[in-house]
Amino acid sequence: MSRHKPRLRWFDDLTGWQKLFGVLALVAAVVVFLNPEFIVLGLMGDTAFFDMLVFMLALQGHGWAARVYQLCRLPLRDIGRRWGIPSPGLVYVLTALAFAARSLEGAAHRLADRLF
């Protein structure tokens, strides 16, 4: 391939199965657009088509959400560190220690009441 031809970079990132399913989905979409009754008449049941459509849209939405999360994760972490917001793990540990300290304090008060 020459340097001057445009390349589809997103196509290079796909694995073999993803390329195969992408081509099959493209063919199915063309068939549906050309003749929508083709699906209803017997290739698949009516509800199966809509179930697959919803499933594919859910997968696509999940992919977009994962991509947005990956794009925003590091900048949000850096902003949180600049503002002095601790990590979620540290917040969890501090909360667990606070509950443990309160439980220990309550147990110490009950023990002191019994002894004295």
ROMAR-972339 format. One line per 2 residues: their letters; for each residue x, y, z of N, C-alpha, C. Coordinates in Angstrom, 2 decimals. Each point is the difference from the previous one (the first is absolute). Layout:
! residues N
A) X/Y/Z/X/Y/Z/X/Y/Z  ...
! end
This chain:
! residues 116
MS) 0.85/-1.17/0.00/-0.85/1.17/0.00/0.90/1.23/0.00  -0.30/0.95/-0.85/0.82/1.21/-0.06/-0.29/0.92/1.17
RH) 0.90/0.94/0.22/-0.15/0.92/1.11/-1.14/0.98/-0.18  -0.36/0.28/-1.23/-0.97/1.04/-0.28/-1.44/-0.47/0.09
KP) -0.23/-1.29/0.08/-1.37/-0.50/0.11/-0.45/0.09/1.45  -1.24/0.44/0.21/-0.49/0.04/1.38/-0.23/-1.41/0.53
RL) 0.28/-0.17/1.28/-0.20/-1.31/0.64/-1.07/0.11/1.05  -0.71/-1.08/0.20/-1.00/-0.06/1.06/0.70/-0.52/1.26
RW) 0.40/0.89/0.88/0.73/-0.41/1.20/-0.86/-0.83/0.93  -1.30/0.33/0.09/-0.87/-0.75/0.90/-0.14/-1.43/-0.47
FD) 0.14/-0.25/-1.30/-0.12/-1.35/-0.54/1.20/-0.85/0.40  1.16/0.61/0.16/1.20/-0.74/0.40/-0.08/-0.49/1.44
DL) -0.78/0.69/0.84/-0.11/-0.38/1.41/-0.91/-1.20/0.22  -0.80/-0.35/-0.99/-0.96/-1.10/0.17/0.68/-1.35/-0.15
TG) -0.51/-0.99/0.76/0.52/-1.35/-0.12/-0.75/-0.72/-1.11  0.36/-1.24/-0.25/-0.62/-0.76/-1.08/-1.50/-0.17/0.16
WQ) -0.45/-0.36/1.23/-1.42/-0.20/0.24/-0.77/1.31/-0.13  0.59/1.08/0.48/-0.67/1.29/-0.09/-0.17/0.43/-1.46
KL) 1.00/-0.28/-0.83/-0.11/0.32/-1.42/-1.09/-0.84/-0.66  -0.05/-1.29/0.35/-1.00/-0.90/-0.58/-1.41/0.44/0.39
FG) -0.22/0.25/1.28/-1.33/0.42/0.44/-0.36/1.38/-0.55  0.98/0.85/-0.17/-0.27/1.32/-0.59/-0.48/-0.12/-1.43
VL) 0.63/-0.88/-0.77/-0.42/-0.21/-1.39/-1.39/-0.62/-0.05  -0.25/-0.99/0.88/-1.33/-0.62/0.04/-1.07/1.01/0.40
AL) 0.30/0.86/0.96/-0.96/1.02/0.41/-0.25/1.00/-1.12  1.03/0.33/-0.75/-0.16/0.93/-1.12/-0.88/-0.62/-1.09
VA) 0.22/-1.27/-0.30/-0.83/-0.68/-1.00/-1.45/-0.08/0.47  -0.21/-0.34/1.27/-1.36/-0.07/0.53/-0.67/1.36/-0.02
AV) 0.75/1.05/0.31/-0.58/1.34/-0.02/-0.39/0.41/-1.42  0.83/-0.34/-0.98/-0.33/0.33/-1.40/-1.25/-0.75/-0.44
VV) -0.09/-1.28/0.39/-1.19/-0.80/-0.37/-1.25/0.61/0.63  0.09/0.40/1.26/-1.16/0.57/0.68/-0.38/1.34/-0.64
FL) 0.99/0.81/-0.35/-0.31/1.29/-0.61/-0.60/-0.17/-1.40  0.48/-1.00/-0.74/-0.53/-0.20/-1.34/-1.40/-0.58/0.02
NP) -0.26/-0.93/0.92/-1.30/-0.65/0.06/-0.32/-0.33/1.45  -0.63/0.91/0.73/-0.26/-0.25/1.42/-0.91/-1.20/0.26
EF) -0.85/-0.35/-0.95/-0.88/-1.14/0.19/0.75/-1.33/-0.06  1.21/-0.01/-0.53/0.80/-1.22/-0.13/0.23/-0.65/1.37
IV) 0.26/0.79/1.00/0.22/-0.54/1.34/-1.31/-0.55/0.55  -1.07/0.74/-0.18/-1.29/-0.39/0.58/-0.56/-1.23/-0.69
LG) 0.29/-0.18/-1.27/-0.61/-1.09/-0.76/0.58/-1.37/0.27  1.09/-0.09/0.72/0.42/-1.36/0.27/1.46/-0.19/0.33
LM) 0.86/0.97/-0.25/1.41/-0.19/0.35/0.13/-0.12/1.52  -0.65/0.88/0.71/-0.05/-0.05/1.46/-1.39/0.43/0.42
GD) -0.36/-0.35/1.20/-1.29/0.45/0.51/0.05/1.50/0.28  -1.17/0.58/0.11/-0.10/1.44/0.20/0.65/0.43/1.32
TA) -0.29/-0.71/1.08/0.56/0.40/1.28/1.48/-0.30/0.09  0.47/-1.04/-0.68/1.42/-0.31/0.03/0.80/1.12/-0.64
FF) -0.53/0.58/-1.08/0.68/1.12/-0.65/0.13/1.18/0.96  -1.08/0.34/0.70/0.06/1.13/0.92/0.88/-0.31/1.21
DM) 0.00/-1.25/0.45/0.88/-0.38/1.10/1.47/0.17/-0.40  0.32/-0.45/-1.22/1.37/0.16/-0.47/0.36/1.47/-0.18
LV) -0.95/0.79/-0.49/0.24/1.43/-0.18/0.28/0.66/1.35  -0.80/-0.31/1.01/0.21/0.57/1.33/1.32/-0.47/0.58
FM) 0.33/-1.27/-0.19/1.27/-0.53/0.49/1.18/0.72/-0.65  -0.06/0.18/-1.30/1.11/0.67/-0.70/0.10/1.47/0.42
LA) -1.13/0.66/0.19/0.05/1.38/0.46/0.55/0.09/1.42  -0.32/-0.99/0.83/0.54/-0.02/1.36/1.51/-0.21/-0.03
LQ) 0.47/-0.89/-0.86/1.44/-0.21/-0.13/0.70/1.26/-0.49  -0.61/0.65/-0.96/0.58/1.23/-0.53/0.03/1.08/1.08
GH) -1.07/0.13/0.76/-0.04/0.97/1.09/1.03/-0.30/1.07  0.18/-1.30/0.29/1.01/-0.39/0.97/1.39/0.36/-0.50
GW) 0.25/-0.22/-1.28/1.29/0.36/-0.58/0.27/1.49/0.09  -1.02/0.80/-0.29/0.17/1.46/0.10/0.24/0.41/1.44
AA) -0.75/-0.58/0.93/0.17/0.36/1.41/1.40/-0.39/0.49  0.47/-1.17/-0.40/1.34/-0.42/0.40/1.06/0.92/-0.59
RV) -0.19/0.42/-1.23/0.95/0.92/-0.64/0.00/1.36/0.71  -1.17/0.50/0.34/-0.09/1.29/0.72/0.64/-0.13/1.37
YQ) -0.26/-1.12/0.68/0.61/-0.22/1.32/1.53/0.00/-0.11  0.54/-0.70/-0.99/1.44/-0.05/-0.16/0.59/1.37/-0.33
LC) -0.74/0.80/-0.77/0.49/1.33/-0.33/-0.03/0.95/1.19  -0.98/-0.18/0.89/-0.19/0.93/1.12/0.67/-0.45/1.29
RL) 0.39/-1.25/0.08/0.50/-0.55/1.26/1.25/0.70/0.49  1.02/0.11/-0.82/1.26/0.60/0.44/-0.12/1.50/0.24
PL) -0.64/0.77/-0.88/-0.14/1.43/0.31/-0.80/0.27/1.27  -1.06/-0.78/0.25/-0.77/0.19/1.23/0.82/-0.37/1.23
RD) 0.81/-1.02/-0.12/0.87/-0.39/1.12/1.00/1.11/0.31  0.59/0.59/-1.05/0.96/1.07/0.20/-0.65/1.24/0.60
IG) -1.20/0.33/-0.45/-0.72/1.15/0.56/-0.33/-0.25/1.46  -0.44/-1.21/0.32/-0.29/-0.34/1.38/1.22/0.10/0.89
RR) 1.15/-0.41/-0.50/1.22/0.10/0.79/0.40/1.46/0.22  -0.16/0.83/-1.04/0.31/1.42/0.16/-0.90/0.67/1.02
WG) -1.25/-0.39/0.04/-0.96/0.58/0.95/0.12/-0.61/1.39  0.79/-1.04/0.13/0.19/-0.63/1.30/-1.04/-1.05/0.32
IP) -0.72/-0.50/-1.00/-1.00/-1.04/0.22/0.73/-1.34/0.06  -0.16/-0.76/1.08/0.71/-1.28/0.08/-0.61/-1.05/-0.94
SP) 0.75/-1.06/-0.16/-0.46/-1.08/-0.88/-1.17/-0.73/0.65  -0.84/-0.67/-0.80/-1.13/-0.75/0.56/0.44/-1.09/0.98
GL) 1.14/-0.62/-0.26/0.49/-1.03/0.91/0.32/0.56/1.37  0.63/1.21/0.03/0.33/0.63/1.27/-1.27/0.41/0.74
VY) -0.98/0.50/-0.71/-1.27/0.37/0.62/-0.66/-1.23/0.62  0.04/-1.14/-0.70/-0.58/-1.23/0.52/0.71/-0.45/1.28
VL) 1.33/0.02/-0.01/0.77/-0.42/1.16/-0.27/0.92/1.18  -0.03/1.32/-0.24/-0.27/0.94/1.09/-1.40/-0.19/0.57
TA) -0.98/-0.25/-0.86/-1.36/-0.24/0.47/-0.07/-1.28/0.83  0.64/-1.07/-0.47/0.01/-1.26/0.75/0.69/0.18/1.35
LA) 1.10/0.76/0.03/0.69/0.25/1.26/-0.87/0.84/0.95  -0.75/0.95/-0.54/-0.88/0.82/0.85/-1.09/-0.87/0.63
FA) -0.60/-0.90/-0.79/-1.02/-0.91/0.56/0.61/-0.93/1.04  1.21/-0.49/-0.27/0.66/-0.89/0.97/0.31/0.76/1.28
AR) 0.45/1.25/-0.12/0.32/0.80/1.19/-1.26/0.26/0.82  -1.12/0.31/-0.66/-1.26/0.22/0.74/-0.46/-1.28/0.70
SL) 0.14/-1.12/-0.68/-0.38/-1.27/0.63/0.88/-0.30/1.20  1.30/0.24/-0.15/0.94/-0.22/1.10/-0.29/0.95/1.16
EG) -0.33/1.25/-0.34/-0.33/0.97/1.05/-1.26/-0.43/0.76  -1.01/-0.44/-0.74/-1.23/-0.47/0.66/0.26/-1.20/0.87
AA) 0.82/-0.93/-0.47/0.32/-1.19/0.79/0.78/0.39/1.25  0.90/0.97/-0.10/0.77/0.44/1.15/-0.91/0.67/1.03
HR) -0.98/0.79/-0.44/-0.94/0.63/0.93/-0.85/-1.05/0.71  -0.46/-0.99/-0.72/-0.82/-1.05/0.64/0.83/-0.80/1.01
LA) 1.27/-0.27/-0.37/0.87/-0.72/0.93/0.27/0.84/1.25  0.22/1.31/-0.19/0.26/0.88/1.14/-1.22/0.09/0.89
DR) -1.20/0.02/-0.60/-1.22/0.06/0.82/-0.17/-1.28/0.83  0.38/-1.13/-0.56/-0.13/-1.26/0.74/1.02/-0.08/1.13
LF) 1.21/0.47/-0.26/1.06/-0.14/0.99/-0.13/1.04/1.11  -0.44/1.19/-0.32/-0.01/1.06/1.01/-1.38/0.32/0.35
! end
